[in-house]
Structure formats: structure tokens, C-alpha cells
Amino acid sequence: MKRDAGTVSATLQALRRTEQLRERRIVQALAGERDLLHPQVQGRVLLNFCSNDYLGLAGHPLLAEAQCAAARKWGAGAGAAHLVTGHTAEHHALEEELAEFTGREAALLFSTGYMANIGVITALTGRDEVILQDRLNHASLIDGARQSDARLLRYRHADAGDASRIAQERAERLTLVATDGVFSMDGDVAPLAALAAVARRHDAWLLVDDAHGLGVMGATGRGSLELAGVSAADAPLLVGTLGKALGSFGAFVAGDREVIGLILQRARSYIYTTALPPSVAAATRAALSLLRSEAWRRERLQAAVARFRQAAAARGLALLPSESPIQPVLVPGAGACLAASRALRERGFWVAAIRSPTVPAGTERLRVTLTAAHTDPQIDALVEALAEVLRDAPPVDVLREAAQQ
Ligand SMILES: *Cc1c(COP(=O)(O)O)cnc(C)c1O
């Protein structure tokens, strides 16, 4: 793009015209304290149905206290990269706890999940190799493959048969299969056992990015792999993020000691960046402890998901087949989806409209997310509002067909 104002403004205008312009809303803490469930936006209090704070931990006082205490001890920032002087005892203890929690030998902290995926994929793949990914994988997995010298091939969403067929054709070159555990915009769980078998058959790594499963899925919150009954041996690389169910910030990759050691040597998004603030690691440790001791949060979340699905089905809303806290409601068309989101906001509910290119055009959706903090009356009220706002939407089967592409 040439540096002239005309090109920039024409590009922005085109985004606006096609209803693809992204906008931020400023969240305020008017009462002196931010309430994640009831964010204040433009002087109005909304009920938040689109955060990833699934267990209601982000605003928990124990996290903030741990963070403040650690900031007094360690200061505001790490001061350097992990491999220079930034790797504190606080970071190290968190890595050990994450390894233990995920049942792996070792874990390595990254500053974000985006950087973790890029680091892991580029560290383990290279020229003349093939990476196989689900078509609906998170952008960070796709971008990791783009930064690698390996070739990226994509299989049909959640279709292990298609993955197996492509793997067969590239048997010699396939080195990595990567998938979201819970798909971030669809909420369904990947066919992990079948993908593990494909990866194993071709001596390839399986990388599971469980950003939305960790802390949420499985009997003890260990994530999608626990839910699917897939062992660490069958899913050797697990990426987890700490800014969603854990309510904090950061990410990690867990695996056996050797592969984690190699990632540490090679991942540029690990090596060439400042370590997380130690105080953030301390907040995450507090979250991990709550996650272990308060199973009721997961149980409440499951009940909230069930209630939403039941009420939404009774009202004829176009849900996708998801058992996770991510419960998208299809509203095809960027304009229609934005309008529905706006109409919900006017009724006091904050639900994000997800458009292309985040999801394929024609499958735009309201991405409803549920948390342990939502009450049944709040969920029922959301469903009523959705039914009202979407009363002129096309029939559910037509919508589902649109989403099958
Ligand atoms: C949110 C998300 C990430 C990125 O994690 P951040 O820590 O927010 O950078 C990676 N993968 C998936 C599937 C996600 O949903």
C-alpha cells in the first residue's frame, strides 16, 4: 500500500461499506471497580455474554491480591526475556504447576497464546515438510504455519477422515497435525482421538490448542483431551492460554522435557521477547489453585450451557452443535449480524457479532458465551431478547445449511 492518504481512507471506507469495519468499545469502571459481568459502556451497564471469562475468575479478588503482592515483591515488569534475566522463581513455579496440572513433564510460558502457537509450529517444522490443520483453526495456528517454511494443508472442519486422506497422500512429509481443542468460533470439540491416530500413523506431532477447553472441559477441567480420553502420549503438544478460563494472561506449551527443551532453543516468539510480568504469573497461580479447589464453577458453567441450549432450542434459535460455553447463534450476513448485536445492546445484552474473515462469509454469527457467573434468569432473559431480535430470521434448517459449507 502506497503512503498516500487517499489509499488509506479508501480502504477504510471499503471496510465500512461492506460492514467489515471493526470497532472497539471503551469499557469503564465508573463505580471505581470494573465488573466483568456488568461492563459499563457509554454510560450504560450491559450484561456481558461474550467474554472468555468462563469460570468468573478474571475479577476474583484472590487473583488481584496475588498480583498486587507479587508486584510489590518483583516490580511491575520482568525486565528482560526469559533467556536473559527475566525468568523469575514466580514464572518457574507456574511452569511446574502447569506441567503437573496437565500431566506432562514440562511446560514453557509464552506471553500470549498467539505467540505460543507461532513459536511451537516454527520451532518444530521446516522446509520440505507438511503441516495439516483444520480449516477452522484459530488464526494463530494458521499464522504459525505461514511463518514456517513447511507447507500448510487444511482438512475439512472436524473431519478426521479428510485429515487421514490428505495425510496418506503426504505420508513422507507430514510432520505436524494441529487443531483447536474447542473451536473458538463454533464451540465444538475436535475429533481428538481420531486425529491422534492419524498423527501417530505418520510419526507426526499432534498439537492441540486448548485455549477454550482448559479449565472448562473434562471431569476435572483438564480440558478437551480429558473429555476425549486422549493421553499425553497421543497428544504430545498441548498449548493452553491463561487469559480465558484462568482469568489472567499469558499462555504455555506443555509436553515431554526434551521437546519443550527444543522449543525453548528455537521458538523466536519465546526468545526475542520480554517475559510476562512476574505478578501476572502470580495471579495465574492463584487462578490455578481456585480452579482445582472450586469444582462448583465448572458444574455451574455446565448447568448454564444446558439451560441456554434448552431455552434457545425451545425458541427455535439456530444453534450450532456445541456442548461448550461457546454457543454461537447463526445470523448470516454481516449487516444482519451487526444489526442483531446492536438490537441486543439496546436491550442491555452485550453479544459480539462475528463476521468474515474471522468466520467464513455467510456463516456470520452472534457468539454467545456463557460463564459460571451467569444466573438462570439472566440466561432466560438473553434467550427472550434473542428470540425477539431474530424473529424475522430465516428458518433454522436454512441457516444450518448455510453453515455447512
Ligand atoms: C484466544 C486464542 C488464542 C490466543 O491466545 P491469546 O493468549 O489471547 O493470544 C489461541 N488459540 C485459540 C484457539 C484461541 O481461542
The ligand as an ORCA input file, in Angstrom:
! r2SCAN-3c Opt
* xyz 0 1
  C      -7.625    -16.853     22.188
  C      -6.975    -17.948     21.421
  C      -5.599    -17.947     21.203
  C      -4.745    -16.768     21.544
  O      -4.483    -16.691     22.896
  P      -4.039    -15.275     23.490
  O      -3.376    -15.629     24.765
  O      -5.270    -14.468     23.641
  O      -3.082    -14.691     22.497
  C      -5.033    -19.039     20.604
  N      -5.793    -20.076     20.200
  C      -7.113    -20.106     20.354
  C      -7.900    -21.281     19.888
  C      -7.749    -19.025     20.960
  O      -9.071    -19.022     21.091
*
